[in-house]
Amino acid sequence: MRPQFHILTLQCLFCLFSTFCSTFQAQAQTNPNNINQEKKKQEIDSIIKAFAGINKFNGTALIHYQNKNIFERSYGWQDAEKKIPNQDKSVYQIASLTKSFTALVIVKLSEEGKLSFKDPISKFIPDYPRGNEITIEHLLTHTSGIYEVLRNKEYFNLLHTGKSIAKSKELSFFKNEPLDFEPGTQFSYTNSGYILLGFIIEKITGLSYENAVRKIILDPLKMSHTGFNYLALKSPYKTVPYSYISKTKQEKTNVWNSTLTGPAGQIYSTVEDLYNYYLGLRDYKIVSKEAFKKATTPFLSGYGYGWFIDDLYGKKLINHGGNIEGSTSYFAMLPDEDLCIILLNNITSKKLEKAGNTILAALLGQPYALPQPKKEITLSTDVLKKYVGDYQLSDNSIIHILEESGQLFIQNNKDLKVRMLAEKEDVFFLQDDDSEISFIFKDGEKGVVTIKKGLSSKTAEKL
């Protein structure tokens, strides 16, 4: 009798244990935290799809929130022609997010006592004009007044070539131009200052800029898929840069010359490498808490040392983006929330920061609006005829604005004419295109038309 009782008892215990496990699993599956996290994922996905729906997101997103990687997903094409979709391992150019790396190296060198933020740049580049008045801090915070190198036409044209440029030649594009303002008095975002910081890094470390960044940041943080010369990169995950991409149209663009963008914008990376970057910053693996706090304290116009610092919903937002032809990046941290958003695109998109801020709003329970496709409005023929005429660009080429049967068309020189759709009375767009065309007519002045496409903007005056 005893053994039989023992077996029955074990069977009952087993049944009770099975019931307990089933109940526990059911509770885990309906755990409010799990449900909440799944809702967050769905909400993030719907936000990104809304931006993808207006052809402003084509890339990869990674979101970390409260000690967890809660979202990692890719959208669109890595290579549209070969039908290769973007994926979590896709490699993107991060453009001006590079500046945060350059600044971090400078902060590290300061911690090591190898420079002071108050050092004049003449200490490292002796022949630089007014170098005794311009400090390293001025370069870091975009308050030096130094001429923006992208305003130099020769430099801009060389960006679209693979030609190797000597560093002395690169300096010549802005070195001898007069300052835009007295150092330290204003904020004006300039790539030139960060190119100079690269020179200073090389002078102090005795290494190339690239090797200094590898030694100080990339290797310690195990960022093995991050590099510098995108043109030379051989990888199955390398993204093709597009100026515009939609379901029916793909416009490729050239990779910018990394020997020119340099410490201001040459780095490429992946979301997973940049996630390691976030963890390294958050946990003070590269520089101390005190040093990072100084770097993320705003100087003028909300810019610190390689970071924009904003107040969002009463919380400190540390962020930086990057935008070159064919690539856009967005990297944002809310330290108090342990929240990081990383967005990388292989398209030119001025909406990526908006996408990031919309995701932030969703995660923090704040109201937000999803982007909507542009809608055409109807304008009277009298309004349309006001814009008709020939407009001359600075290179003397002509833009023709034509009206036919109550519709407006644009024609560049002798190209095919394209119909313009009115978004507002003086703002027009083109179907399946990234162009925005706006008119300004003032009393006593000639009318002008401005055409914005991607990062370029052209203004023509009516003849």
N, C-alpha and C positions, 0 to 999 in steps of 0.2 A: 504493500500500500504506500509506503513512503516514497519509493522511486517514482511511482505513477503520479503522486501528488507533486513531486519535484518537477516532473516534466510539464504537468499542467501549469504549474506556477511560472515556469520559464516561458511557456507559450503565451500566457497572459501578459507577462512583462514585455515580451517581444511585441505583442499587439499594442500595448500602451506606448512603447517606445516608437513604434511605427506611426501611431496616431500623433504623438508629440512632434516627430520630425515633419510629418505632413503639415501640421498646424504651423510649425515654425517657418517652413518654406513658404506657405501661403501668406504668413504675416510679412516675411521678407519681401515677397513679390508685391505686396500692397503697402510696403513701408512708405509713409508720406515723403520721406527724403528722396527715395528712389523715384516716386511719381513726380516730385517737384523737379528733380534733375532731368527727367525725361521731357518734361514740359519745357524746361530751359533749352534743351537741345533742339526741340521742335521749333521753338520761338526763334532761336538763332538761325536755324536753317531757313525758316520762312523769310527772315530779314535779308539774308544773303541772296536767296532766290529772287527777292524783289529787286535787288540791285543788279543781279545777273539778267533779270527780265528786261531791264532798260539798257543792257549791254555795258554795264559799268562794273561788273565783277567777273573775272575770269582767272581763277587761281585757287589758293589754298588758305584755309583759316585754321588757327589753333587758339583755343581759349583755356586759360588756367584760372580756376576760381577756388579759393579757400582750400589750398593744398591738394587740389586735384586737377588733372587735365580732363576737363569736362566735355571738350568738343574738338574734333580734328576731322576736317572734311575738305575735299577738293571739288572744284566745279570747272566746267569748260575744258578747253583744249590746251594741252602742252604743245602739240603740233597739229593744227587743224588739217593741214594738207595730208598728213600721214594717219590721221584719225587716232592720234595718241592722246588720251585724256590726261588732264592734270592729276597728280597723285601726291600723297603725303611726302614722298621723297623728291618731288620736283624741285629743281634749282632755279632760283630767280635772282635777278639783279635787285639790290635793295636801295640803290641810288643814295639819296642824302641821309638815310639812316646810318650810312658809313660815318657821318660826323660824330655820332655818339661813341664809336670805337676810337676815333682819333682823339677825342676829348678825354676818354677814359685812360688812354696811354699817357696823356699829358698829366692827368691827375695822379696817376701812379708814379710818374717821374718826380712830381712835386713831393709826394709822400716819402720818396727815397732821398729827398734833399738834393736832387740833381737840377732843379730849377725852382723859381718862384713865379707865381702868377703875376707878380708885379714887375718881373724882369722886362726891360725893354727888348724889343726884338733885335736891336742893333748888337746885343750881346752874342747873338747866334748868327745873324746875317749882317755883318758890319757895314756894308755899303747900301743898305736899304734906305731909300729916301724917308726922312723924318722918323727913322727907326728908333731914335732916342725918346720919341713921344708916344709911340705905339707899343703897348705891352702885350704879353701873352694873353692876359685876361681880356683885352680888347678883341683879340682874334677869336678867342673862345666864345665870346658873347655877341659877336657881330656888331661891335661898337667902335671899330677901328676907323671907319670912314674910307677904307680902301675900295678902289674901283672894282665893280663886279666884272669878272673876267668874261662872263657870257655876253656882255655888251660888245666885246671885240669880235668883229665879223670874221677875221682870219681864224681866230680860235674856234668860233662856232662852226665854221666850215670844216676845220680839221677834225672836229668831234665825229664827223660822219665818214672818217677814213680810218684805216688800220695803221696809218703811218706812225712810227715810233718817234716821240718828241723828247728832245733833251730837256732836262729840268731847267737849265738856264734859259732856254727858249720859252718854256712855259711861263716863267716869271716875267719875261719881256712883254707879255700880253696885258699886264696890268701895273707892273712895278713903277713905271715912270709917269703914270697918269696922276693928275692932282687928286687929293682927297676930296670926297663928297662932303665931308664935315669934319670938324675938329674931333680927334679921338676922345671917346668916352662921353660925348654929348648926345648922341642919338643911336638908335638901333636901325640897322639896315642889313638884311640878310645877304651875305656874300660868300660865294664859294672860294674866293681868292684868299680869305683869311685862313681857311682850313688847308688850302694848298701850302701856305706858309708854315702852318703847324706841322705838316708832314716833313718839311725841310728841317725844322727844329728837332723833331723826333730823331731823324737820321743823324743830325749833328751830335746830339747828346748820346745816343745809344751806339753809334758806330755801325748800325745795321740799316738795311733798306727799310722803308716804311712797312712793306709787307712782312718782312721777317720780324720786325719789332712787334707788330700786332699779333703775329702767330705766337711769339714767345710769351708775351704779356697776357694775352686774352684767349686766343683760339686753342692753344695746346692745353693750358690749365683747365679750360671748360669743356674739353673734348669736342670742339666744334670742327669735326673732321671733313665736313662737306661745305665749308666756307672758304672762299678764296678771293682772288683779286682780278685776274685777267680773264674776263668772260669770253672774249673772242677766242682765246686759246683753249678753253675748257672742252674736254672730251668726256662726255657723260651721257648715258642713256636717259637721264632725268633732266637734261638741260632744256629749258623752255625756249620756245621761239618767241621773240618779241613782236607784238602787234600794236599798231597805232589805233586800230579799231577792229572789233570782231563781233559778228552776229551770226545768226543761224544761216544767213544767206550771203554774207560778205566777210572777207578776211583781208585786212590790209597789213602786210608785214612791214617792219621798219628796221633800220640798221642798228646794230649794237654800237653804242657810243665808245669812243676810244678811251680805254682805261688809263693810258699813260697821261691823259689830260684830266680826266675826272679825279683820279688819284685819291688822296685823303679826304676829298670832299664828296666822293660818290662812286668809287669803283668796286666796292665789295659785292659779292654774290653769296647767297646762303639758302637755307631751307627753313621751314617753320620749326622743325625739330632742333636744329642747331640754335636758332634764335630762342627757343624755349630754354635750352641750356644757358644761353646768355642771360635770360631773365633770372633763372635760378642763381646764377653767379652774382648778379647784381643784388638780388634780394638777400642772399646769404652772405654778402660782403666777402666773396672769395677773391676778388681782384684788389679792391681798395676798401679801407675801413668805413665803418658807419659814418664817422665824422666827415671823412673826405667825400663820401657819396652825398651826404646831406648838403655840403657846400656846393657840390657840382649841380645839385638840383634845387638850388635857391635862386629865384629869378633875379636877374640883373636889371636890364631894361626891356620893356615890352614883353615880359614873361618868358625870357630866354635865359637859361643858366649856362652851364658848360656842356654844350652838345645836346641839350634837351630843352624842349618847350615845357613850361610848367604852368598849368592852368588850375583854376578852382572849378570843379564840376560837382554840382549838387552838394556843395559844402565840403567836398573831399579833394585832396591833392592829387591831380592827374599829371603824371610825368609821361611825355610822349614825344615821338618824332616820326615823321613820314619821309618818303622819298618819291620823287617823280621825275623820270626821264622818259624819252620816247620809248615806248614799248615795255615799260616796267614801272610798277608802283608798289610802295610798301607802306605799312602802318604798324607801329609798335607802341602800345600804351600800357602803363602800369598805374594801378591804384594801390600804393603800398599798404595803406591801412586795411584794405579789403583782401589783400593777397590775390589781386586780380590782374591778369595780363591778357591782352588781346593782340594777336599777331596775324596780320593779313598781308599776303603777298600775291601780286597779280603780274601776269605777263602781257598786260595791256596798258595803254596810257589812260588813266582815269583820274579825274579831279574829284571823284565822289568817294574815294576809299576812306578818307578821314570821316566823312559823313556816315559811311557804313559802320565804321568802328564805334563812333559816338552813339549810333542808334543801338548797337549791341550793348554798349555800356548802360544805356538808359533801360533797356529791357532787363538786364541782370540786376540792376539796382531798384527795379520797380517804379521807374519814372515813365511818364507819358512820352510817346514818340509817334512819328508818322512815317509810313512806308513811302518810298518814292513811286511816282506814277509816270507812265509814258507821257511824252509831250502831246498835247492836243491842239489841233488846228482850229483857229477861230476865223470867222469870215470878216473881211474888211471891205469897205466900199471901194468902188473903182477910183473915186476921187482921191482917197488916201493912197492907194497903190500907185497912182500916176505921179504922186509927189516924189516918189523914189526913183522913177525912171530916168535913165541917163547914163553917161559914161563917167567912170571914176578912175583916177590915175594913182597907181601905187608909187612908192619911192624909187622903184627900179624902172619907172616909166611904162610898165605894162598896164594894160587897160582892163578894167572890169566893167562889163555891160550889164545893166539892169533893165529888163524888158517887161512890158505888160502886154499880154495877149488874152483876149476874151475873159477879162476879169481875173486873170492869174498873173503872178509875178515870177520872173525867171532870172537866173544869174548865169552869166557866161564869161569865163576867163579867156581874154584874147579871142582866139578862134576855136576854143574847145566847144564841145556840145553844150547846149544850154540845159540847165537843170531847174526844175520847178522849186520855188521857195514856198514854204508853208508858214503862215503867220501864227506865232505863239502869243504875241502882244502886238499892239499897233506898230511899234518900231523895232520889234525883234522877230526874226524868222529862223526856221530850221529846215534841214533837208531830210527827205525820207531815207531811213537806214544809213545815217551818216552822223558824224560827230560834230559837224559844223554848226556854229551859231553866227548869224548875220544880223548886225544891229545898225540902225541909222540914227544920226544926230543932225538935226537942222535947227540952227539958231538964227535969229534975226540979224541981218547984216553980215553973216558969215556964210562961207560955202558949206554945203552939206557934205558929210563924210559917212562912209560905210566902214565898219570894222568887221573883219571875218576872223573868228576864233575857231581853231581846229586843233584838238590835242593841246600841246603846250605852246603852239605858235599863235601869234596874233598879228594881223596885217590891217593897216588903215589906209584907205584911199580917199582922195578928195575929188568932189564932183567938178567936172570940167564945165 
